[in-house]
Amino acid sequence: MQGRHRRRLASGQQWACGALLLSALWSVACGSEAPSSRSAPLSPLEPALPVEPSVEAALNAPPPAAAEAPLLEVGVEASSAPEFIDEEPPAPELAPADACAATAIAAESVERVVEVPVEEQVTVPSVFYLMLDSSGSMVSDPSPMAALGEAVLDLFGLGQRPPQPTKWDYTLDGLNTFLNDPASAGLELGLGYFPDGGLCDGSGYDVPSVPLGVLPEHAPVLGASLMARQPAGNTPLEGALRGITNYCLQYNAEHPAASCVAVLITDGAADECDARSAADLAAIAASARAGGVITYAAGMQGADFAVLDAIGEAGGGDCDPEQPGFACDLTANRQALVAALDSIRDRTRTQLRIERHTEVQRQVLPCEWRLPAAPSGATLDPARVNVRLSLGSRAETALSKVAGATSCGDGGGWYYDDPLAPAHILACPASCDALRAESDAGVELLLGCKTVLR
């Protein structure tokens, strides 16, 4: 600056140079006109504006003749009549946060719920609540056409076919075999029937007709109940499904170390209550599964397997993983029921437990940052940009600018992607490594203070 001398600005000719908070104001070249109102920050995706002349050039320009130049806020109250002494002030060091506009880039904490499947051996036998279809169809002839033909022949005294076992007969035979199997010893089992006076919301069905008891001691009580039952009525699947799942939810809540398994056996499609479709009934099983209850569905001849598969899938009860579908298919013969119950018993002794916990993950900060763009009427001077790192509990570190990537060396620092038309700020490898090594790191881009060079 030639002809340096002391001069004082008149009170009507105020000049200031500084930086504005990035969230409301922006660093501008000294002497440029401040916006009439605070502008919202632009997206960092917008390109940077062309670089204006330096601050020193602006200082050498003569002040306006009459109009008062606006003051730029810098976080402290400006003097109404600042002085310029006869020596040029030194280049500013990295100023405190209230002296340079700053945009902070911090590592974000992200919380997410993680589900971890854990296989565990159940040392205490599981609890079974078996809900058995005792509707009228369970005692009908399994072969309607053959039964009709035999009935016609019987009218003329020509019928010779002996009575055929019904689905109820197969059920009684299979259940008694399972209950007295030595492999079932220690299993705790309760038995319910539908229809049995319960409601569609599960009330009534959520209390077993035969309370829980440990096998084999409980087998005679269960067998006697089965023999005394006379099948009749319709098929209220919704009430039955809600009943067994509600019971198991309550049981698990009262016995945290136990695992109540719901088993539904039916021979027909739902013909009572509102929930009859696969989606509606599966939603009941899914809700119980979320509470830790596994639901198996088994179908005899006449059952709707699309519905039962949906219940088994949603309830986490896959009867035979080696076969397609999820429901237990009991249509083959008496042994099919025994095999299905054996499979359920054995599979529930090694259960898949879902653990849920919340973990906090910290995102890794990038080592490249877009140079912010200035709002309309202001410019951003690339010669007045600095970078400061916050590395955990350590003191903040101011990075020096280097000429480019090849000038980084081991000391770290930062540089522009294009020195002539910068759009991005890049950290040198050493600074990038230090930034990513900290779990509680942050970056600040300081605007308005003269760049510190290395």
VOGU-3710 file (C-alpha; in Angstrom, 3 decimals, decimal comma):
1> mqgrhrrrla> 0,000/0,000/0,000  1,728/3,250/-1,190  1,710/6,461/0,788  0,615/4,893/4,043  -0,677/7,484/6,521  -3,093/7,757/9,419  -6,611/8,605/8,435  -9,930/8,497/10,255  -13,202/7,722/8,580  -16,009/10,205/9,150
11> sgqqwacgal> -18,879/8,884/11,220  -21,041/8,636/8,085  -18,446/6,514/6,240  -18,138/3,272/8,113  -16,253/0,265/6,723  -15,886/-3,200/8,111  -14,557/-6,550/6,972  -15,603/-9,881/8,474  -17,509/-13,070/8,225  -21,135/-13,885/8,748
21> llsalwsvac> -22,666/-16,905/10,454  -23,243/-19,434/7,709  -26,761/-20,274/8,832  -27,874/-16,647/8,292  -25,031/-14,486/6,868  -22,055/-15,139/4,635  -18,480/-13,954/4,287  -18,231/-11,288/1,629  -15,413/-9,252/0,164  -14,667/-6,132/2,142
31> gseapssrsa> -16,821/-3,303/0,832  -19,313/-5,452/-1,056  -22,914/-4,569/-0,425  -24,568/-6,623/2,324  -27,931/-8,194/1,527  -30,915/-6,146/2,647  -32,155/-9,062/4,768  -30,698/-12,290/6,040  -30,784/-15,008/3,415  -31,239/-18,697/4,068
41> plsplepalp> -28,097/-20,702/3,271  -27,930/-22,185/-0,181  -27,615/-25,878/-0,777  -23,995/-27,031/-0,749  -24,715/-28,627/-4,114  -24,804/-25,211/-5,845  -21,552/-24,109/-7,567  -19,317/-21,521/-5,936  -19,512/-17,955/-7,340  -16,536/-16,344/-9,136
51> vepsveaaln> -13,860/-14,932/-6,864  -13,979/-11,150/-6,307  -10,913/-8,886/-5,911  -8,992/-9,281/-2,667  -9,739/-7,479/0,560  -6,640/-5,284/0,239  -7,778/-4,025/-3,163  -11,130/-3,169/-1,739  -9,530/-1,250/1,114  -7,556/0,915/-1,349
61> apppaaaeap> -10,708/1,916/-3,202  -11,983/5,430/-2,230  -15,038/5,455/0,058  -18,396/6,524/-1,303  -19,051/10,248/-1,302  -22,201/10,281/0,730  -23,954/6,902/1,139  -23,181/5,027/4,304  -21,619/1,567/3,715  -23,334/-1,179/5,719
71> llevgveass> -21,544/-2,828/8,581  -20,970/-6,610/8,379  -21,806/-8,443/11,586  -18,876/-10,423/12,998  -20,323/-11,464/16,311  -19,070/-8,364/18,215  -20,301/-4,781/18,241  -18,461/-2,651/15,650  -17,099/0,788/16,491  -18,963/3,677/14,947
81> apefideepp> -15,658/5,188/13,750  -12,960/2,545/13,135  -9,369/3,607/12,537  -6,815/2,476/9,965  -3,294/2,974/11,217  -0,338/3,708/9,005  0,776/0,053/8,976  -1,081/-2,758/7,272  -2,529/-5,152/9,898  -1,051/-8,655/9,921
91> apelapadac> -2,944/-11,569/8,380  -5,387/-12,924/10,980  -4,767/-16,218/12,663  -7,648/-18,651/13,012  -10,043/-16,527/14,986  -12,486/-17,685/17,660  -15,783/-19,069/16,475  -17,499/-15,692/16,850  -15,003/-13,941/14,558  -15,268/-16,188/11,508
101> aataiaaesv> -18,360/-17,651/10,002  -18,266/-21,421/10,339  -20,171/-24,385/9,055  -19,817/-27,476/11,232  -19,693/-30,990/9,796  -19,969/-33,549/12,596  -20,058/-37,308/12,640  -23,688/-38,345/13,067  -24,851/-40,915/15,577  -27,289/-43,366/14,016
111> ervvevpvee> -29,396/-45,634/16,215  -30,925/-48,768/14,778  -32,552/-51,870/16,187  -30,583/-54,984/15,358  -32,177/-58,427/15,399  -29,778/-61,254/16,128  -31,037/-64,838/15,596  -29,705/-67,046/18,384  -30,152/-70,809/18,494  -30,468/-72,043/22,039
121> qvtvpsvfyl> -31,108/-75,476/23,483  -34,250/-75,408/25,590  -33,431/-77,309/28,763  -36,968/-77,058/30,169  -39,543/-78,736/27,858  -41,757/-76,358/25,963  -45,390/-75,801/26,862  -47,957/-76,829/24,247  -51,445/-75,428/23,991  -53,173/-77,725/21,507
131> mldssgsmvs> -56,383/-76,315/19,965  -58,370/-79,084/18,296  -61,152/-78,671/15,745  -64,221/-80,572/17,011  -66,688/-79,288/14,433  -69,289/-81,570/12,882  -67,176/-82,203/9,794  -64,667/-84,152/11,905  -67,119/-87,064/12,185  -68,331/-87,063/8,584
141> dpspmaalge> -67,206/-89,833/6,266  -63,828/-88,948/4,776  -65,124/-90,159/1,397  -68,546/-88,498/0,859  -69,307/-90,209/-2,459  -68,497/-93,645/-1,089  -70,596/-92,922/1,973  -73,513/-91,836/-0,216  -73,300/-95,005/-2,309  -73,143/-97,162/0,804
151> avldlfglgq> -76,162/-95,358/2,251  -78,163/-96,094/-0,889  -77,200/-99,739/-0,753  -78,120/-99,857/2,918  -81,671/-98,816/2,000  -82,062/-102,058/0,104  -80,184/-104,165/2,612  -77,280/-104,590/0,225  -74,687/-102,526/2,041  -71,584/-104,508/2,913
161> rppqptkwdy> -68,923/-101,853/3,587  -68,039/-101,712/7,279  -68,101/-98,274/8,941  -65,016/-96,250/7,990  -62,955/-94,374/10,576  -63,669/-90,650/10,627  -61,199/-87,826/10,912  -62,054/-87,660/14,583  -61,099/-91,335/14,944  -57,752/-90,665/13,296
171> tldglntfln> -57,244/-87,685/15,602  -57,970/-89,639/18,772  -55,704/-92,478/17,717  -52,827/-90,178/16,747  -53,073/-87,988/19,831  -53,102/-90,925/22,223  -50,007/-92,331/20,533  -48,228/-88,977/20,895  -49,279/-88,441/24,508  -47,948/-91,833/25,587
181> dpasaglelg> -44,745/-91,704/23,542  -41,707/-91,869/25,889  -40,136/-89,098/23,786  -42,958/-86,778/24,954  -42,090/-87,294/28,612  -41,624/-83,987/30,394  -43,700/-82,076/27,870  -46,341/-79,854/29,451  -49,556/-79,854/27,423  -52,991/-78,254/27,652
191> lgyfpdgglc> -55,942/-79,037/25,376  -58,715/-76,863/23,972  -61,568/-77,433/21,512  -63,445/-75,296/19,038  -66,287/-74,582/18,788  -66,683/-74,602/22,542  -68,658/-71,518/23,510  -65,771/-69,105/23,010  -66,009/-65,728/21,280  -64,384/-64,431/18,112
201> dgsgydvpsv> -62,068/-62,189/20,153  -60,550/-65,302/21,726  -62,423/-65,045/25,018  -63,244/-68,530/26,288  -60,708/-70,143/23,995  -57,867/-68,538/25,950  -58,467/-71,011/28,801  -57,694/-74,680/28,012  -60,542/-77,162/28,429  -57,940/-79,483/29,956
211> plgvlpehap> -55,399/-77,443/31,961  -51,668/-77,832/31,496  -50,113/-80,989/32,849  -46,816/-82,831/32,453  -46,642/-85,984/30,352  -46,895/-88,907/30,771  -48,739/-88,415/34,094  -51,233/-86,078/32,413  -51,943/-88,421/29,466  -54,931/-90,266/31,055
221> vlgaslmarq> -56,699/-86,978/31,822  -56,210/-85,768/28,265  -57,293/-89,125/26,806  -60,476/-89,155/28,853  -61,396/-85,669/27,662  -60,851/-86,673/24,026  -63,043/-89,765/24,375  -65,869/-87,764/25,966  -65,899/-85,088/23,268  -68,740/-85,194/20,717
231> pagntplega> -67,824/-83,148/17,603  -70,512/-80,732/16,368  -70,884/-77,175/15,078  -68,979/-74,848/12,765  -65,355/-73,695/12,452  -64,625/-70,350/14,194  -60,926/-70,214/13,284  -60,472/-66,592/14,369  -61,690/-67,204/17,909  -59,614/-70,373/18,234
241> lrgitnyclq> -56,446/-68,728/16,897  -56,819/-65,657/19,083  -57,514/-67,872/22,080  -54,387/-70,030/21,865  -52,066/-67,145/20,994  -53,453/-64,923/23,758  -53,033/-67,734/26,252  -49,421/-68,304/25,203  -48,623/-64,586/25,318  -49,933/-64,415/28,871
251> ynaehpaasc> -48,149/-67,591/29,875  -44,804/-66,372/28,533  -45,246/-63,069/30,335  -45,765/-64,912/33,617  -43,035/-67,501/32,965  -40,086/-65,730/31,269  -37,987/-68,896/31,194  -40,693/-70,936/29,423  -41,848/-71,032/25,820  -45,511/-71,592/25,061
261> vavlitdgaa> -46,154/-73,062/21,597  -49,597/-72,716/19,995  -50,765/-75,642/17,813  -53,979/-75,367/15,781  -55,488/-78,488/14,138  -58,482/-78,173/11,816  -60,243/-79,911/8,956  -62,120/-76,999/7,434  -62,188/-73,395/6,329  -63,297/-70,586/8,622
271> decdarsaad> -67,077/-70,172/8,557  -67,610/-67,916/11,579  -66,224/-64,558/12,802  -64,919/-61,715/10,628  -61,322/-62,829/10,094  -61,517/-65,611/7,531  -58,968/-64,756/4,849  -55,350/-65,863/4,885  -54,143/-62,292/5,411  -56,480/-61,603/8,333
281> laaiaasara> -55,688/-64,809/10,180  -51,960/-64,547/9,440  -51,961/-61,082/11,018  -53,097/-62,643/14,323  -50,247/-65,155/14,221  -47,753/-62,451/13,260  -48,762/-60,309/16,208  -48,247/-63,251/18,561  -44,887/-64,021/16,943  -43,746/-60,496/17,665
291> ggvityaagm> -44,484/-61,276/21,307  -42,404/-64,456/21,237  -45,118/-67,052/20,547  -44,598/-69,671/17,824  -47,802/-70,861/16,120  -48,123/-74,077/14,133  -51,112/-74,895/11,918  -52,061/-78,436/10,892  -54,734/-79,418/8,367  -56,735/-82,561/7,849
301> qgadfavlda> -58,785/-83,408/4,766  -61,043/-80,478/3,908  -58,788/-77,788/5,403  -57,864/-74,608/3,521  -54,096/-75,001/3,257  -53,584/-71,540/1,778  -54,889/-70,124/5,059  -52,970/-72,582/7,218  -49,706/-71,966/5,347  -50,132/-68,234/5,902
311> igeagggdcd> -50,730/-68,781/9,627  -47,675/-71,027/9,947  -45,434/-68,653/8,027  -46,518/-65,578/9,966  -46,389/-67,460/13,262  -42,869/-68,811/12,719  -44,085/-72,424/12,741  -42,686/-74,325/9,764  -43,880/-77,884/10,247  -41,404/-79,439/7,834
321> peqpgfacdl> -38,632/-77,202/6,430  -37,781/-79,895/3,907  -41,202/-79,599/2,277  -42,936/-76,679/0,520  -45,454/-74,765/2,561  -45,548/-74,191/6,301  -48,621/-76,050/7,545  -48,564/-79,660/8,714  -50,365/-81,828/6,143  -52,344/-84,508/7,992
331> tanrqalvaa> -54,340/-85,779/5,013  -52,282/-88,900/4,295  -53,148/-91,181/7,231  -53,188/-91,527/10,988  -49,413/-91,595/11,121  -49,234/-88,141/9,535  -50,656/-86,571/12,701  -48,189/-88,422/14,927  -45,266/-87,446/12,708  -46,335/-83,796/12,691
341> ldsirdrtrt> -46,656/-83,600/16,472  -43,316/-85,378/16,895  -41,677/-82,855/14,565  -43,170/-79,892/16,408  -42,122/-81,325/19,771  -38,556/-81,963/18,665  -38,143/-78,668/16,810  -39,330/-76,552/19,711  -36,677/-78,015/21,986  -34,120/-76,098/19,954
351> qlrierhtev> -35,766/-72,783/19,320  -34,720/-69,795/17,286  -34,831/-66,888/19,684  -34,711/-63,341/18,351  -32,688/-60,908/20,427  -33,322/-57,239/19,836  -30,994/-54,509/20,976  -30,263/-50,947/19,962  -26,781/-50,110/18,845  -25,336/-46,704/18,067
361> qrqvlpcewr> -23,282/-46,475/14,910  -21,256/-43,415/14,043  -20,988/-42,497/10,402  -17,474/-42,012/9,062  -16,867/-38,423/8,009  -15,847/-37,819/4,413  -12,480/-36,249/3,653  -13,830/-34,025/0,891  -16,235/-31,121/1,400  -18,028/-28,934/-1,086
371> lpaapsgatl> -17,072/-25,275/-0,917  -20,217/-23,395/0,140  -21,785/-21,014/-2,351  -22,607/-17,436/-1,442  -26,081/-15,927/-1,676  -27,022/-13,377/-4,287  -25,135/-10,127/-3,886  -22,173/-11,640/-2,048  -19,048/-13,538/-3,006  -16,917/-16,123/-1,301
381> dparvnvrls> -13,178/-15,446/-1,347  -11,228/-18,739/-1,571  -8,273/-16,913/-0,012  -10,307/-16,521/3,178  -11,196/-20,133/3,911  -9,764/-22,328/6,667  -10,375/-25,843/7,958  -10,421/-26,851/11,618  -10,703/-30,411/12,943  -12,226/-31,509/16,225
391> lgsraetals> -10,789/-34,884/17,199  -12,533/-36,273/20,251  -11,210/-34,939/23,541  -8,082/-33,478/21,945  -7,697/-29,784/21,251  -9,027/-28,503/17,945  -6,523/-28,669/15,114  -6,260/-25,980/12,451  -5,147/-27,386/9,110  -2,878/-25,409/6,827
401> kvagatscgd> -3,553/-25,136/3,135  -1,110/-26,717/0,700  -0,773/-26,195/-3,005  -2,185/-29,551/-3,984  -2,225/-33,281/-3,355  1,455/-33,686/-4,180  2,346/-31,112/-1,512  0,592/-32,906/1,334  3,513/-34,933/2,672  3,265/-36,425/6,153
411> gggwyyddpl> 2,186/-33,208/7,849  -1,382/-33,214/6,644  -3,393/-30,185/5,570  -5,927/-29,445/2,872  -6,112/-28,203/-0,704  -8,599/-27,219/-3,395  -9,645/-29,561/-6,161  -8,980/-26,773/-8,666  -6,893/-23,799/-7,456  -8,300/-21,530/-10,178
421> apahilacpa> -11,958/-22,454/-9,832  -12,283/-24,340/-6,557  -15,450/-26,290/-5,854  -14,294/-28,793/-3,239  -11,971/-28,878/-0,243  -9,944/-32,073/0,167  -8,063/-33,274/3,240  -4,552/-34,588/2,827  -4,171/-38,315/3,558  -2,611/-37,809/7,007
431> scdalraesd> -5,412/-35,462/8,086  -8,040/-37,766/6,605  -6,654/-40,728/8,560  -6,697/-38,723/11,784  -10,278/-37,656/11,116  -11,538/-41,178/10,495  -9,643/-42,671/13,415  -11,767/-40,728/15,912  -15,271/-41,854/16,846  -16,214/-38,333/17,935
441> agvelllgck> -14,764/-36,228/15,145  -15,959/-33,028/13,568  -14,951/-30,571/10,861  -15,477/-26,820/10,663  -15,077/-24,747/7,522  -14,151/-21,222/8,634  -15,031/-18,447/6,192  -13,853/-14,848/6,260  -10,411/-15,252/7,853  -7,296/-15,124/5,703
451> tvlr> -6,210/-18,646/4,757  -3,366/-20,062/6,803  -0,763/-21,499/4,420  1,954/-24,060/5,027
//
